């Protein structure tokens, strides 16, 4: 498709969205098709309208919540100063119009408009007298539009009067370049490419657009020498100045020196309101040194730059905020001033209902079955743990299957009229550059053979082409993965060779000469088909356009690292059904677990907003989270206690997912359950649809029971914490419920006080059984024993959440049931565990706590084995914090 045809197609999409985007009720497909035909004639567009119709249908159905914030109410600040000032929204209006012209959903544009105004309100009025500084954090979702949001904040802050804006765009050149391009389009309005300084983006719609000044471009980071030669000073400009810089010590140091030498008086800049946007704020910005040691250099220079300005605001953006919350809120250094803790506000953004995120990929049973594929053969070829000089001679068969899947997906997209759209594949199997290069070389050999086979056979009769082994493999992929995609095999086969048209195999890391340049292909009216092989560079911020297939075999349990590796999250209009993600089973389980925990974190922000709590209190919640030692890398937790942890179990479910394998212990626990059951736990036992319940048991009876229940040594400290916490909250919750969960068909016998066992697969190692997904109870178990009004209340809560976010189910979850029970719940289980060799009966328990008690915490000595196990997994990633090796 030519560039002019692409422009015509974009204009047809734009006209459709503008005319139908706010129509109520939502326009039907028939109406969109008719209107598309009309606009296509107006624009003299003769291309296929099917893809346009699908894109518009998704856009007009897109809905985005406005998010929620928690603020420091103890500090005087007028969050409504924006409404009280008469501000001309020049830059922000231009940006919103640009997004609309780019085909953004109307509600998504409106959401950016409203949230950016709210975030600006949390900053200081730049016209305020005296010295001031503000610190904040915006929590987005991985690949969900954080850049678009902070560009909205940048535009609004410029309109309000912020003169100097610094955008810190990650630690890699490719991410800085990508961000510079976005800033050029959405704010500056002119390309910063020295060889092609044309008007682009927001600058195209107004010949008098006041282009902001910049000292960076797509090829060059900030350079003190260049800045000095220009002779410019901050106050020389009537328009705002923006820099897009890499989070690099040399760059930050150069910027600091230029600001201090040319722009300050008495080492302070008093008359220039400054805004610093720190993208990927949890990466490299954190002070990872011990409290009695000087701050790390990156952290130090960020704080030094902020301290130069009498009027400054710092806003961090991240999808994984755990490390930021571990920043010491009281941290201070004489040389570099205050730490970067978001003391003034934390704003949690909502994702659109069309977001292809963790919930859809890992928690929704229907979509996850379609998307996820397990890697079972990689360890024999590229072990989790390997060295820099590892000799790789062959790739795992599953990687070749993934590559074939990508080729088929691209061919189907071509059949759908998406041949001019970008299409990418991610391969992340090693952090070492030499191994990454070898992976690319081996894939290139395979790609050449596959391309030649397709070229020779794609137009041949089926009886002839089906004899070729490569064509057989491709057809097998189609039959197993895509036979229901709406395109027949003969049609897909006819497009197979076109899948190789702009195919490039690239190694993306800090040492590679390969460039992931989507813009170059857009200029020629084509889409880039890219297979990207990399490590850390593919795990932070970088957007892979049109990502269809991901293959990742990496070993980490850190919340932030795993979520950031999820480059497959984002938006997949018109090809979501073609996306496939290849992961080892353990990673799938951890992603499921983390997706739940991350959602829990966002729920907690809403609860804390309701209760009027502050960012510092939110920091305490994260620090006391029962899973905190798995949240982020050890050096980012310097200000968190390592040998002991302060924990709150408010709103949490704790379960013995690691269980003893010693038969004597398990027999004693089974007898203990029977003994308390006979006594009805001091209450009354009634039958349920899944066992029995003792309602309104004295909480101290449960404390006594748990003190006698024997757990695996790795869970002992957690058990002690649970008992302490029960005692701590017993004044508020003197009564608790007990569920004896039982499967009737599996030897259940209430008269003999015998539970019916639940069959589970588990991993046996040493003296322990470990349950997958770290779960004991089945989903929905916390519903058991609730009254009809309580069940109705839980359903109402679920429906309210669904209204706020239509992507969420309207069916109640255990969290909703927990909210309406209003007291602790002990669940007892008898599990029949088995692996390939062993089988055993093992009692287990789980206990959930009501919400609202997060101000109460207990101090727990962290079991050294438990800590060491997690830090060992973290250690492999420590060297990867800044670059690929």
Helices and strands as residue ranges (DSSP letters): H 3-20, H 29-42, H 50-61, E 68-71, H 81-84, H 90-101, H 106-122, E 132-139, H 146-160, E 164-169, H 173-183, I 184-188, G 201-204, E 213-214, H 224-230, G 234-236, E 241-245, H 249-263, E 274-279, H 297-308, E 311-318, H 322-325, E 332-333, E 337-338, E 345-348, H 358-358, I 359-363, H 365-371, E 372-375, G 378-380, H 397-415, E 423-428, H 433-457, H 462-465, H 469-477, I 478-482, H 489-494, G 497-500, E 503-508, H 518-523, E 529-534, G 536-538, E 547-552, H 559-565, G 576-578, E 580-584, H 585-610, H 615-623, G 628-630, G 634-637, E 644-647, E 653-655, E 658-660, H 663-678, G 680-682, E 684-688, E 691-698, H 699-708, G 713-715, H 716-729, E 735-741, E 758-765, E 768-771, G 772-774, G 781-783, H 788-804, H 814-821, E 825-834, E 839-848, E 858-861, H 864-878
